[in-house]
């Protein structure tokens, strides 16, 4: 069953519950990006599709020196883990996710199907 607020036509309304999760808590400081420094910016795009919601966060990256795709830490969902939960949560709860692998202009996206297929929500 899809929650009623996910059926609203406004992509902003669709994004609100998702943004209350790990991205929103990291966004004000963006500690993993140059965008979190004075004068830095980031962009968050939300697109509603017939079958789900697609969110993309773009920022300045820059804390890595080499281009490489992102990967969640293997034990990040362990309750004792002190960091690294963001990508692990995306990996576990989204239908699909990925990034551009660019160290200087990062773009990370995830897709959440309305039926929650392919995620641990149905777990």
C-alpha positions as CSV (number, residue, x, y, z in Angstrom):
1,X,0.0,0.0,0.0
2,X,1.4,3.4,-1.0
3,X,1.0,6.1,1.7
4,X,-1.6,8.8,0.6
5,X,0.9,11.7,0.8
6,X,3.0,9.9,-1.9
7,X,0.1,10.1,-4.3
8,X,0.0,13.9,-4.3
9,X,1.0,15.4,-7.6
10,X,3.5,17.9,-6.2
11,X,7.1,16.5,-6.3
12,X,8.0,18.8,-3.4
13,X,5.4,17.2,-1.2
14,X,6.6,13.8,-2.3
15,X,10.2,14.6,-1.4
16,X,9.5,15.9,2.1
17,X,9.3,12.6,3.9
18,X,12.4,11.3,2.2
19,X,14.3,14.5,2.9
20,X,13.7,14.1,6.6
21,X,16.0,11.1,6.4
22,X,19.8,11.0,6.1
23,X,20.2,13.5,3.3
24,X,18.4,16.3,5.2
25,X,20.4,15.7,8.4
26,X,23.6,15.9,6.4
27,X,22.6,18.7,4.1
28,X,23.0,21.9,6.2
29,X,26.7,21.2,6.8
30,X,27.4,18.8,3.9
31,X,30.4,17.5,5.9
32,X,31.4,15.2,3.1
33,X,31.7,17.9,0.4
34,X,33.3,21.3,-0.4
35,X,29.7,22.5,-0.7
36,X,29.5,22.4,3.1
37,X,32.2,25.2,3.4
38,X,31.5,28.9,3.4
39,X,29.9,30.0,0.1
40,X,29.3,26.4,-1.0
41,X,26.1,25.3,-2.5
42,X,24.3,22.1,-3.4
43,X,21.2,21.2,-5.5
44,X,18.6,18.7,-4.7
45,X,16.2,17.7,-7.5
46,X,13.0,15.7,-7.0
47,X,11.2,14.1,-10.0
48,X,7.9,12.2,-9.6
49,X,7.4,9.5,-12.1
50,X,4.4,7.3,-12.7
51,X,6.0,4.4,-10.8
52,X,8.1,6.2,-8.2
53,X,10.3,9.1,-7.0
54,X,13.8,10.0,-8.3
55,X,16.0,12.3,-6.2
56,X,19.4,13.7,-7.2
57,X,21.8,15.6,-5.0
58,X,24.6,17.5,-6.8
59,X,27.5,19.3,-5.0
60,X,31.1,20.4,-5.3
61,X,32.5,17.1,-4.1
62,X,36.3,17.7,-3.7
63,X,37.1,15.8,-0.5
64,X,38.4,12.9,-2.6
65,X,41.3,13.4,-4.9
66,X,40.5,10.7,-7.5
67,X,37.3,10.0,-9.5
68,X,35.7,6.7,-8.3
69,X,32.2,5.4,-7.8
70,X,30.8,5.6,-4.3
71,X,30.2,2.4,-2.2
72,X,28.6,2.0,1.2
73,X,30.8,0.8,4.0
74,X,30.3,-2.9,4.6
75,X,29.3,-2.5,8.3
76,X,27.6,0.9,8.1
77,X,24.2,-0.4,9.2
78,X,25.7,-1.9,12.4
79,X,24.2,0.0,15.4
80,X,27.7,0.6,16.7
81,X,28.9,2.3,13.5
82,X,29.9,5.9,14.1
83,X,29.7,7.1,10.5
84,X,29.1,6.0,6.9
85,X,25.4,5.4,7.3
86,X,24.1,7.6,4.5
87,X,25.1,5.4,1.5
88,X,24.3,2.3,3.4
89,X,20.7,3.5,4.0
90,X,20.3,4.5,0.3
91,X,21.6,1.1,-0.7
92,X,19.2,-0.7,1.7
93,X,16.1,1.3,1.3
94,X,16.0,2.6,-2.3
95,X,15.0,0.6,-5.3
96,X,18.1,1.7,-7.1
97,X,20.9,4.3,-6.6
98,X,24.1,5.5,-8.1
99,X,26.6,8.3,-8.6
100,X,28.7,9.9,-11.3
101,X,32.0,8.9,-9.7
102,X,33.3,12.5,-10.2
103,X,35.5,13.7,-7.3
104,X,35.0,17.4,-8.0
105,X,31.3,17.7,-9.1
106,X,29.4,14.9,-7.3
107,X,26.0,13.8,-8.3
108,X,24.3,11.0,-6.2
109,X,20.8,9.8,-7.1
110,X,18.3,7.3,-5.8
111,X,15.0,5.9,-7.0
112,X,12.2,4.8,-4.7
113,X,9.5,2.8,-6.4
114,X,6.0,3.5,-5.1
115,X,5.5,-0.3,-4.6
116,X,8.9,-0.3,-2.7
117,X,10.1,-3.2,-5.0
118,X,13.8,-3.9,-4.7
119,X,14.2,-2.3,-1.3
120,X,14.4,-3.6,2.3
121,X,11.2,-1.7,3.1
122,X,9.4,-4.9,2.3
123,X,12.0,-6.8,4.3
